[in-house]
């Protein structure tokens, strides 16, 4: 383990993970045998989506009878939560494990704490997010938004998965509420996997990486030349309105994902 003011580095075998707590506690780098797997840049890597995932319609959601308004950071909607724009506190750091927290503050209207943990091995990375409250209950979501490089040393990635359904996407990029048979890409779409997220990324001749989670939803985004995104999340886009998970003092929101890889 090594750290600087702005980054923390974990290692296991020839796997090396770099975390930037001050930049939304995102993974800024994942190198396997010296090869970087994530798109580089302040907005990229892999960031946590919390306390919501994807878009909230017009930035508004309801908690009981109270309507809350989030800033429209992707007009006309609010997108991807506030955690990625927050400096997180380091709770603990070891050679291959680390944990970070931040307290929910404005513009999110409810108090609570978010915890993110990382555990690296020679051939896997395990991530966990938890959202808890000590007083007022509120709806929340959590997940991750990794930007995997489309090409590794000239080998372009293939994305393979089997979904039970696709959330039909309207012209406003929000789910319409209809579930349809999965369509061919390119995608900026949410898919349902009731047995858990299971997506395989293969760079032929280079690497195979599996993204798995007990969560039932994953967004696949492959409309950019530089990267593809495989985003496990606890509910669909606009889920604070369509499928809210209520965080209470006795029932936190918890989600995990495991990435495993092997050389080809």
ABEGO torsion letter per residue (X at the ends): XBBBAABBBBBBEABBBBBBAABGGBBABBBBGGBBABBBEAABEBBBBOABBEBBBGGBBBBEABBBBBBBABOABBBGEAAAABBBBBABBBAABBBBBBBBBOABABBEBBBBBBBBBAABBBBBBBBBBABBBBBBBBEBBBBBBABBGGBBBBBBBBBABBBBBBAAGBBAGBBBBBBBOBBBBBBBBAAEBBBBBBBBGABBBBBBBABABBBBBAABAABBBBBBBABBBGAAAABBBBBBAABBBBBBBBBBBBBX
